């Protein structure tokens, strides 16, 4: 009888140990998953903020090029502007289809988040009109 009690206690201990190991594995995998999700969310937030900052910088560079064209509608050339520690390259060229139009391409040289935007501007009248954007 004593031998049977000892076996039952041994079996109960083995079941408890196995249950503990399984629960620990589940908790460990759940914790790892939460950490990975947190890292992904942090990267997504950083990417979003950099995209918003690049949009702001691109619009600032486009405004600069539009001011140049307003003062000199025949302007064509390249320029580099420093904005918040990022270089913004502006290229203004005469449109091949219509000489009254200027193509403006603005690019940000950010190694992690490069960004480029272009517009076509009608400079034939005293007011500048954006004809196309890409």
Legacy VTK file of the C-alpha trace (Angstrom):
# vtk DataFile Version 3.0
C-alpha trace
ASCII
DATASET POLYDATA
POINTS 134 float
0.000 0.000 0.000
2.807 2.355 0.833
4.449 1.604 -2.532
1.248 2.557 -4.390
0.973 5.879 -2.487
4.568 6.698 -3.393
3.874 5.972 -7.086
0.762 8.205 -7.065
2.749 11.045 -5.500
5.513 10.547 -8.055
2.968 10.584 -10.891
1.303 13.713 -9.475
4.696 15.429 -9.273
5.494 14.491 -12.890
2.127 15.811 -14.087
2.614 19.039 -12.114
6.135 19.484 -13.524
4.944 18.861 -17.088
2.070 21.319 -16.628
4.484 23.898 -15.238
6.846 23.467 -18.211
3.976 23.833 -20.698
2.633 26.944 -18.950
6.126 28.490 -18.833
6.584 27.833 -22.571
3.240 29.501 -23.344
4.075 32.514 -21.174
7.537 32.813 -22.718
6.172 32.730 -26.256
3.440 35.256 -25.365
6.046 37.584 -23.832
8.290 37.289 -26.886
5.349 38.045 -29.161
4.454 41.155 -27.138
8.044 42.402 -27.291
8.158 41.875 -31.064
4.842 43.710 -31.518
6.116 46.595 -29.416
9.270 46.866 -31.559
7.183 46.789 -34.767
4.840 49.480 -33.446
7.791 51.637 -32.446
9.312 51.320 -35.928
5.958 52.084 -37.549
5.560 55.216 -35.449
9.092 56.351 -36.315
8.463 55.699 -40.028
5.232 57.676 -39.899
6.888 60.650 -38.178
9.732 60.640 -40.722
7.234 60.547 -43.587
5.360 63.523 -42.123
8.648 65.416 -41.684
9.662 64.602 -45.280
6.277 65.831 -46.548
6.820 69.092 -44.684
10.367 69.449 -46.045
9.274 68.668 -49.625
6.491 71.262 -49.450
8.972 73.841 -48.120
11.318 73.155 -51.037
8.450 73.333 -53.524
7.408 76.690 -52.064
10.977 77.939 -52.478
11.005 76.908 -56.141
7.600 78.522 -56.741
8.887 81.788 -55.249
11.868 81.687 -57.623
9.551 81.102 -60.583
7.241 83.902 -59.473
10.129 86.380 -59.445
11.662 84.974 -62.641
9.278 82.889 -64.811
12.160 81.955 -67.145
14.211 80.425 -64.317
15.660 76.973 -64.904
18.397 75.406 -62.809
19.398 73.410 -59.763
19.629 74.352 -56.129
20.303 72.618 -52.842
18.705 73.751 -49.575
19.476 72.465 -46.077
16.330 71.751 -44.066
16.468 70.231 -40.572
19.837 68.577 -41.306
18.582 67.121 -44.595
19.568 68.197 -48.091
16.727 69.145 -50.384
17.626 69.180 -54.079
15.492 71.318 -56.387
15.660 70.928 -60.151
13.699 73.291 -62.401
13.678 72.487 -66.120
11.781 73.733 -69.159
8.959 71.342 -70.047
9.654 69.621 -73.382
6.030 69.746 -74.530
5.308 73.381 -73.631
8.088 75.980 -73.219
5.813 78.079 -70.967
5.746 75.224 -68.447
8.441 74.367 -65.938
8.956 70.926 -64.414
10.021 71.125 -60.783
11.488 68.024 -59.159
12.294 68.100 -55.465
14.217 65.280 -53.790
15.275 64.727 -50.198
18.555 62.902 -49.712
17.731 61.116 -46.485
19.540 57.745 -46.412
16.761 56.042 -44.453
13.750 57.795 -45.981
14.469 59.164 -49.479
11.593 61.138 -50.931
10.862 62.716 -54.315
8.038 64.848 -55.674
7.459 66.704 -58.914
5.117 69.356 -60.272
4.555 71.024 -63.610
3.976 74.768 -63.421
2.489 77.158 -65.987
4.568 80.360 -65.950
2.933 82.045 -68.975
0.889 84.530 -66.937
1.652 86.734 -63.956
0.175 84.146 -61.603
1.796 80.736 -61.389
-0.507 77.757 -61.850
0.303 74.175 -60.929
-0.747 72.097 -63.932
0.283 68.618 -62.797
1.770 66.889 -59.793
3.469 63.531 -59.501
LINES 1 135
134 0 1 2 3 4 5 6 7 8 9 10 11 12 13 14 15 16 17 18 19 20 21 22 23 24 25 26 27 28 29 30 31 32 33 34 35 36 37 38 39 40 41 42 43 44 45 46 47 48 49 50 51 52 53 54 55 56 57 58 59 60 61 62 63 64 65 66 67 68 69 70 71 72 73 74 75 76 77 78 79 80 81 82 83 84 85 86 87 88 89 90 91 92 93 94 95 96 97 98 99 100 101 102 103 104 105 106 107 108 109 110 111 112 113 114 115 116 117 118 119 120 121 122 123 124 125 126 127 128 129 130 131 132 133
